[in-house]
Every structure is written in C-alpha cells, then in structure tokens.
C-alpha cells in the first residue's frame, strides 16, 4: 500500500459522522473561520496536527485540530507522507498562476491579446 493510501485510510474512519462535524465546527469557531497559516477564508479543511495514523487517541481532541486552507493542508500532508518539496521553478509557476487567478491583470504584459497601454 502506498504512503498516500495508508495516510487516507486512517483519517477516513474519523472524518465521518455527527461527532466529527460538531468538532469541526468548534475548530472553525476557535480559529476564526480562517487558515491558521496564511489567514485565508477559502477552502478550509480541518487538519489533525498529530496524524491519526500515529496518534489515534487524539482523533477527536479539539487541541489536535487546526483549520488550514487547501494549499496549506496539501503542503503539510506532502511533508507528512514523505513527498519531496516542489522544485523552485514549479513553485514560481504555481505562485504566478495563483496571482493571475486573484488578479487577472498580472502577466498580461507579454501577451498579444492583452490591451495596449496608452502612454
């Protein structure tokens, strides 16, 4: 079984049911409905600080939970399962794409379909 599947297998049992939903809402309220790492309010996910696979007794402990946005949670999970960091060029490209999503004007300077700037 791959590390990723092993990782998913443990938390899947915990993240279902009314007990989990109630605990997740408590974590959201405690963390101000924002990612604790970057502060965004988009795509929030409830993360176990200490993984369920190594600390099953902490699965339903509020102090072991934190709210992370999708990208921050992915970054943390990649490190936990032993994946390598993204190479610098890949990180630059990802950051550029994120900037373009937030501000469509970023990156238009070199494109031929961009409107010409009046000087």
N, C-alpha and C positions, 0 to 999 in steps of 0.2 A: 504494500500500500504506500502511495506517495506521501510525502510530508504534508502536502496541502490537503489531501483527502483525510489523513489522520487528524489534522487540525480541525477540519469542518465537522468530522464525526462527533467530537466531544461536545462542542457548543450547540449542535443541532438539538440535542435532547433537552437542553436547558432553556433555549430561547422560544419555547412554545408554551402556551397556556396562560391562564389569568394571573398566576403568581409573577411570571416574568413581565407581563405587560404592566402590572402595578409597580413593580420595582423599577422598570424602565422610566415610567412617568416620574417617579421620585428622583431618579438620577437627572432627568431633563430639568425638573424644577430646581434641583440643587445647583446644577451647572448653568442656570440661566438660559436654557434653550440655545446654547452656543457651544461650538467646539472648544475644548479646553486648551488646545494647542494653538489654533490660528484665530479663533473668535468668530468664524463664520456661522451663519444660521441655516445653511443649506445642507441637505442630505445628511442629517445627523444619524449616527449609528451608536449604539450602546456597546462599549468595549469592556472586556474584562481586563483589568490591569495585570493581574496574575492569571495566566491562561487556565481554563477549566481542565485541560488535559493533565496539568501538573498540580493543580490546586482545586480539586472538585468540591472540597468543603467550603470554598469561597464563592461558589457559583451564584448564590442568592444573597450575597453580602453587599450592601449598598456602598460601603467604603472601598470595595474592589471594582467598582464600576466607574467609568468616565465616558462622557459624550465626546465623540470625535466625528468630524466630517468624513465623507467618503475617502478623499485623498489622504488625509492624515491616518485614517484607520488602515487603509491599504498599505501605506508606508510602514506602519508599526507591524502589521501582520507579515509583510515580506521579510522583515528583520527576524521576527519570531520563528518563522518556518525555515530560515536559513538561506533565503534568496539573496543574491548579491544586490548592492546598491545600483541604481541606474547609472550608466556612464554619463559623464558631464555633457556630452553632445545631446544625448537623449533627454536629459533634464532641461537643457536650454530649449529644445524643441517643445517639450511639454509645457514649459512656462510661457513660451511665446503663444502657443495655442490657447492657453488659459487667458492670457492678456487679451487676445483677439476676441475671445468669447465675451469677456467683460466690457471691452471697448472695441467695437468693430473698426474704428479708425486706425488702430495700431496695425502696422505692417502694410498699409495701402500705398506707402510712398513709392515702392518699387514696382507696383502692379500696373499693367497697361490699362486696366478697366477702372482704375481709380480716377476720380475727377481731378482735373488740373487745378492747381492752386493759383489764385490770382495774386500777382505781386504789385 
